[in-house]
């Protein structure tokens, strides 16, 4: 229970809305992060591992991955249509990959600039 409370408080720090309809559930208990934020966190962790193994993407690919997540959010925002948690989770993974890769490219650029 302490671990769940830790992640629940952590999700509030990251401004996750935690809307029950937009969150995964297991045994009737809601995940601490919504489906999109869960995907973003997973994508970020995957990208960190990829970078450790020397795999990263170009700036354009990073921006496309982030754009896909933004487009998913924006279309749902405008149309008020719910595409479902799996869609949010997948686009969250893509956004997480793009975001960490973009940060990595920035670090490499600064390192090379100095």
Backbone as CSV, one residue per row, in Angstrom:
resi,resn,N_x,N_y,N_z,CA_x,CA_y,CA_z,C_x,C_y,C_z
1,UNK,0.825,-1.202,0.000,0.000,0.000,0.000,0.865,1.260,0.000
2,UNK,2.010,1.204,0.658,2.897,2.362,0.689,3.409,2.700,-0.712
3,UNK,3.698,1.671,-1.513,4.189,1.899,-2.870,3.102,2.561,-3.705
4,UNK,1.865,2.090,-3.569,0.767,2.691,-4.324,0.613,4.162,-3.946
5,UNK,0.652,4.465,-2.656,0.529,5.852,-2.207,1.679,6.711,-2.719
6,UNK,2.887,6.136,-2.772,4.041,6.859,-3.300,3.801,7.256,-4.754
7,UNK,3.374,6.292,-5.584,3.137,6.577,-6.995,1.924,7.489,-7.189
8,UNK,0.943,7.364,-6.337,-0.225,8.232,-6.408,0.178,9.679,-6.147
9,UNK,1.011,9.904,-5.136,1.494,11.250,-4.850,2.431,11.748,-5.950
10,UNK,3.245,10.850,-6.495,4.164,11.203,-7.570,3.394,11.656,-8.805
11,UNK,2.303,10.971,-9.108,1.519,11.340,-10.296,0.931,12.741,-10.142
12,UNK,0.595,13.128,-8.947,0.082,14.479,-8.714,1.178,15.512,-8.927
13,UNK,2.413,15.163,-8.589,3.549,16.070,-8.821,3.768,16.302,-10.309
14,UNK,3.467,15.309,-11.141,3.639,15.413,-12.585,2.381,15.940,-13.272
15,UNK,1.423,16.410,-12.476,0.167,16.975,-12.984,-0.660,15.998,-13.807
16,UNK,-0.606,14.731,-13.479,-1.478,13.747,-14.120,-2.894,13.944,-13.574
17,UNK,-3.869,14.028,-14.461,-5.247,14.317,-14.039,-5.894,13.150,-13.305
18,UNK,-5.441,11.946,-13.535,-5.950,10.737,-12.871,-7.462,10.552,-13.030
19,UNK,-7.999,10.929,-14.170,-9.435,10.728,-14.414,-9.689,9.223,-14.505
20,UNK,-10.601,8.700,-13.697,-10.819,7.248,-13.656,-11.123,6.622,-15.015
21,UNK,-11.917,7.293,-15.860,-12.262,6.734,-17.173,-11.064,6.690,-18.112
22,UNK,-10.033,7.464,-17.821,-8.848,7.524,-18.686,-7.653,6.838,-18.050
23,UNK,-7.916,5.991,-17.088,-6.858,5.273,-16.388,-7.105,3.776,-16.457
24,UNK,-6.023,3.032,-16.479,-6.144,1.575,-16.417,-6.529,1.169,-15.002
25,UNK,-7.169,0.016,-14.915,-7.552,-0.522,-13.606,-7.129,-1.979,-13.534
26,UNK,-6.798,-2.402,-12.352,-6.468,-3.810,-12.109,-7.157,-4.208,-10.817
27,UNK,-7.954,-5.260,-10.907,-8.728,-5.750,-9.765,-9.539,-4.626,-9.119
28,UNK,-10.098,-3.772,-9.984,-10.946,-2.691,-9.507,-10.210,-1.491,-8.953
29,UNK,-8.882,-1.536,-8.931,-8.095,-0.434,-8.385,-7.454,0.354,-9.528
30,UNK,-7.644,1.664,-9.489,-7.134,2.535,-10.539,-5.616,2.694,-10.435
31,UNK,-4.940,2.674,-11.600,-3.504,2.933,-11.632,-3.257,4.380,-11.179
32,UNK,-2.110,4.644,-10.587,-1.819,6.004,-10.126,-1.693,7.019,-11.266
33,UNK,-1.285,6.577,-12.458,-1.149,7.467,-13.604,-2.230,7.132,-14.624
34,UNK,-2.689,8.149,-15.367,-3.637,7.880,-16.453,-2.919,7.070,-17.537
35,UNK,-3.674,6.601,-18.513,-3.083,5.731,-19.535,-2.022,6.464,-20.359
36,UNK,-2.238,7.736,-20.714,-1.241,8.461,-21.508,0.032,8.686,-20.689
37,UNK,-0.103,9.113,-19.440,1.081,9.327,-18.589,1.819,8.014,-18.330
38,UNK,1.080,6.912,-18.192,1.725,5.602,-18.041,2.552,5.279,-19.279
39,UNK,1.990,5.559,-20.464,2.714,5.335,-21.703,3.943,6.219,-21.810
40,UNK,3.803,7.492,-21.425,4.947,8.413,-21.477,6.067,7.899,-20.583
41,UNK,5.743,7.495,-19.371,6.770,6.985,-18.456,7.437,5.732,-19.004
42,UNK,6.646,4.830,-19.573,7.222,3.619,-20.161,8.120,3.974,-21.344
43,UNK,7.656,4.864,-22.213,8.454,5.293,-23.347,9.762,5.943,-22.913
44,UNK,9.709,6.740,-21.862,10.921,7.379,-21.344,11.917,6.342,-20.836
45,UNK,11.410,5.357,-20.106,12.311,4.314,-19.592,12.915,3.504,-20.735
46,UNK,12.107,3.183,-21.735,12.617,2.436,-22.891,13.697,3.235,-23.606
47,UNK,13.460,4.541,-23.787,14.431,5.371,-24.512,15.733,5.496,-23.740
48,UNK,15.668,5.572,-22.424,16.894,5.630,-21.618,17.716,4.369,-21.836
49,UNK,17.051,3.217,-21.843,17.756,1.950,-22.081,18.346,1.940,-23.492
50,UNK,17.585,2.408,-24.486,18.101,2.452,-25.856,19.335,3.350,-25.963
51,UNK,19.298,4.488,-25.306,20.441,5.407,-25.335,21.656,4.773,-24.678
52,UNK,21.437,4.053,-23.590,22.550,3.362,-22.924,23.218,2.386,-23.882
53,UNK,22.423,1.749,-24.743,22.958,0.804,-25.716,23.363,1.485,-27.030
54,UNK,23.383,2.815,-27.035,23.871,3.558,-28.193,22.868,3.745,-29.311
55,UNK,21.592,3.586,-29.008,20.556,3.743,-30.038,19.789,5.023,-29.753
56,UNK,19.743,5.903,-30.750,18.895,7.082,-30.629,18.393,7.489,-32.006
57,UNK,17.475,8.451,-32.033,16.823,8.873,-33.263,17.291,10.267,-33.650
58,UNK,16.947,10.667,-34.857,17.256,12.015,-35.310,16.289,13.006,-34.669
59,UNK,16.613,14.279,-34.811,15.747,15.339,-34.305,14.370,15.258,-34.956
60,UNK,14.341,15.012,-36.254,13.073,14.936,-36.977,12.192,13.806,-36.443
61,UNK,12.771,12.651,-36.207,11.998,11.517,-35.670,11.453,11.858,-34.282
62,UNK,12.282,12.487,-33.452,11.820,12.884,-32.113,10.627,13.821,-32.204
63,UNK,10.713,14.805,-33.100,9.610,15.760,-33.252,8.358,15.087,-33.812
64,UNK,8.532,14.131,-34.711,7.381,13.386,-35.250,6.709,12.576,-34.139
65,UNK,7.516,11.899,-33.310,6.945,11.107,-32.211,6.178,11.995,-31.238
66,UNK,6.749,13.139,-30.896,6.049,14.076,-30.015,4.800,14.634,-30.694
67,UNK,4.909,14.880,-32.005,3.769,15.392,-32.756,2.603,14.423,-32.802
68,UNK,2.903,13.143,-32.890,1.844,12.127,-32.894,1.075,12.163,-31.576
69,UNK,1.806,12.255,-30.469,1.132,12.319,-29.168,0.313,13.604,-29.060
70,UNK,0.890,14.724,-29.489,0.161,15.989,-29.430,-1.085,15.944,-30.307
71,UNK,-0.949,15.402,-31.505,-2.080,15.315,-32.424,-3.201,14.466,-31.830
72,UNK,-2.845,13.359,-31.204,-3.831,12.508,-30.543,-4.571,13.303,-29.471
73,UNK,-3.826,14.026,-28.641,-4.446,14.828,-27.587,-5.328,15.917,-28.194
74,UNK,-4.799,16.623,-29.204,-5.495,17.762,-29.785,-6.799,17.351,-30.457
75,UNK,-6.779,16.272,-31.209,-7.997,15.791,-31.879,-9.038,15.379,-30.840
76,UNK,-8.590,14.699,-29.789,-9.539,14.310,-28.742,-10.083,15.538,-28.021
77,UNK,-9.239,16.544,-27.836,-9.659,17.772,-27.167,-10.704,18.513,-28.002
78,UNK,-10.444,18.644,-29.300,-11.365,19.377,-30.175,-12.680,18.643,-30.398
79,UNK,-12.597,17.340,-30.625,-13.800,16.589,-30.985,-14.563,16.068,-29.776
80,UNK,-13.945,16.128,-28.629,-14.545,15.566,-27.401,-14.854,14.083,-27.569
81,UNK,-14.174,13.460,-28.535,-14.356,12.026,-28.791,-13.285,11.261,-28.031
82,UNK,-13.699,10.198,-27.396,-12.774,9.380,-26.619,-12.271,8.232,-27.494
83,UNK,-10.964,8.199,-27.759,-10.378,7.143,-28.574,-10.007,5.917,-27.761
84,UNK,-10.005,6.017,-26.473,-9.729,4.868,-25.619,-8.358,4.900,-24.988
85,UNK,-8.236,4.123,-23.939,-6.999,4.117,-23.156,-5.826,3.490,-23.889
86,UNK,-6.068,2.477,-24.713,-4.961,1.859,-25.438,-4.337,2.851,-26.416
87,UNK,-5.165,3.631,-27.093,-4.665,4.657,-28.003,-3.827,5.686,-27.240
88,UNK,-4.335,6.143,-26.104,-3.584,7.098,-25.279,-2.261,6.496,-24.816
89,UNK,-2.291,5.241,-24.424,-1.082,4.568,-23.932,-0.029,4.476,-25.041
90,UNK,-0.434,4.072,-26.233,0.510,3.914,-27.351,1.097,5.263,-27.757
91,UNK,0.243,6.277,-27.902,0.783,7.588,-28.277,1.626,8.168,-27.144
92,UNK,1.305,7.813,-25.900,2.142,8.229,-24.762,3.536,7.606,-24.840
93,UNK,3.599,6.332,-25.208,4.905,5.674,-25.374,5.719,6.412,-26.440
94,UNK,5.081,6.703,-27.570,5.781,7.405,-28.644,6.271,8.776,-28.176
95,UNK,5.419,9.489,-27.455,5.807,10.794,-26.929,6.944,10.700,-25.933
96,UNK,6.918,9.681,-25.084,7.999,9.481,-24.117,9.325,9.181,-24.792
97,UNK,9.276,8.362,-25.845,10.491,8.078,-26.618,11.039,9.363,-27.227
98,UNK,10.152,10.143,-27.843,10.561,11.376,-28.504,11.116,12.404,-27.536
99,UNK,10.480,12.534,-26.372,10.890,13.539,-25.393,12.286,13.245,-24.841
100,UNK,12.538,12.019,-24.404,13.851,11.690,-23.848,14.920,11.773,-24.930
101,UNK,14.596,11.341,-26.153,15.568,11.437,-27.237,15.887,12.901,-27.542
102,UNK,14.877,13.754,-27.515,15.083,15.182,-27.740,15.988,15.767,-26.651
103,UNK,15.747,15.382,-25.418,16.625,15.836,-24.328,18.050,15.345,-24.537
104,UNK,18.185,14.089,-24.956,19.515,13.520,-25.202,20.232,14.272,-26.317
105,UNK,19.508,14.564,-27.398,20.114,15.317,-28.493,20.562,16.699,-28.028
106,UNK,19.785,17.307,-27.143,20.173,18.596,-26.573,21.432,18.499,-25.735
107,UNK,21.524,17.464,-24.920,22.731,17.256,-24.102,23.951,17.035,-24.993
108,UNK,23.804,16.220,-26.026,24.919,15.958,-26.954,25.325,17.241,-27.668
109,UNK,24.351,18.028,-28.094,24.647,19.278,-28.783,25.410,20.230,-27.873
110,UNK,24.938,20.377,-26.630,25.630,21.259,-25.667,27.028,20.731,-25.393
111,UNK,27.166,19.426,-25.221,28.473,18.824,-24.966,29.452,19.109,-26.102
112,UNK,28.978,18.964,-27.331,29.825,19.221,-28.495,30.097,20.713,-28.695
113,UNK,29.159,21.555,-28.273,29.316,22.992,-28.419,30.367,23.533,-27.480
114,UNK,30.449,22.945,-26.286,31.432,23.404,-25.292,32.763,22.863,-25.678
